[in-house]
Amino acid sequence: MQLPSDGDQSGRTLGPEEVARLAAVIERGTLNSTRGVEVDEFERGFADWLGTGHAVACASGSAAVHVCIQTLGLRAGDEIITTPITDMGALTPILYEGGIPVFADVDPKTLNVTAETVAAQLTARTKAIIVTHLFGLPCEFDAILALAKEHDLPIIEDCAQAYGATWRGQKVGTFGTLAAFSLQQGKHITTGEGGIATTNDPILARRLFLAVNKAWGYGDAKPDHYFPALNYRLSELQGAVANAQLPKLNDVIAKRRAVAAALREQLTDVAGLDLPGDTEHATHTWWKFAFGVDADVIDGGAVELGGRMRAAGVACAPRYVQKPAFECELFQDWSKSSVTAMPLAHSPRRDGPMPPFSRADYPGAVAGLERVVVLPINERYTDAHIAHVASVIRESVGALARA
Ligand SMILES: *Cc1c(COP(=O)(O)O)cnc(C)c1O
């Protein structure tokens, strides 16, 4: 059975609304956002949808993270605590601003950072915390918020995978000082590539705007280029698609929640699986359905089970990103690129172990990756798709069940 894929029309909520908006932009002939109207409208609409004061659209989720970091005004060697289980686009911007990403371990069950793991990485040089709500499940936020408050540290929420997810009934992206979302092909809503950064603080909102616009002071009495920044603008064409996507977002979220609930329902009695879901205070909005596999019950664990699922035609990613981010090549020899060498040269960590982060200190991340199978689901799954995926999982588990 062919399953709907977020890589094409089958698994995306794209239709005549997007086509009509796009056609109108092309007919107007203004394809950039500085002279257009679509991106402004999307920014206002998105801020309203989120329930925050300001939103600034940009070229990608990575750009959104980058501009959030730019508002912090880092000094060389400053540290930002983040997670080793995330998209690289959320990490390299720290280095480009002269900062050092300092990795907090994660809860092996959710692969999210916790207050304890973040606290363990605090130093005098910590300037911010980036919290990623992985797969669409909010991190356990109360203690993290309390920790940030106690140490007077801003939180940047990476909500690329967690549109509309809530903590105690309030949307993620509204708790931190800043938040970043991605509009890349595989996210809840998409413009192919794109992103949006949000904040409730008007001064930071102005800095976000500048960071997307080469820091040129549009509208100021004596404009200048105030700080180093790139052209990170979303185009008018992408803005048009975004405006057609945004009204569909709540429905996309509701449908993903229904798909996940049905899948859970059909798998609850399968021994050896640890199924994801809402937690006491958090609602999950299902970028992916990431479940744990108990290798004591299912022979070969996540890798074997994922392999069997794939052989049966159900795409999935055992071990998700395969390795913690600090094991990627760019974090091995920090002298190889000025982007890594520069911040390190300004940090006492230069005299410490090299590479600065190693697997032995991250038992949660290692165990979490070992046990996880990331199953793509999307809003276009029908009951038949769900039943098919559930039966493939059930049969694959059956074939591997230890006696
Ligand atoms: C997708 C993603 C990003 C980066 O977004 P791009 O649009 O691909 O640059 C950042 N963080 C997380 C958690 C993501 O899932």
The ligand as an ORCA input file, in Angstrom:
! r2SCAN-3c Opt
* xyz 0 1
  C      13.465     21.432     10.479
  C      14.102     21.859     11.727
  C      14.969     22.960     11.809
  C      15.521     23.670     10.596
  O      14.564     24.093      9.719
  P      14.995     24.303      8.166
  O      13.780     25.000      7.626
  O      15.200     22.950      7.605
  O      16.212     25.138      8.141
  C      15.421     23.356     13.037
  N      15.071     22.710     14.149
  C      14.276     21.618     14.123
  C      13.931     20.953     15.399
  C      13.777     21.149     12.913
  O      12.991     20.075     12.899
*
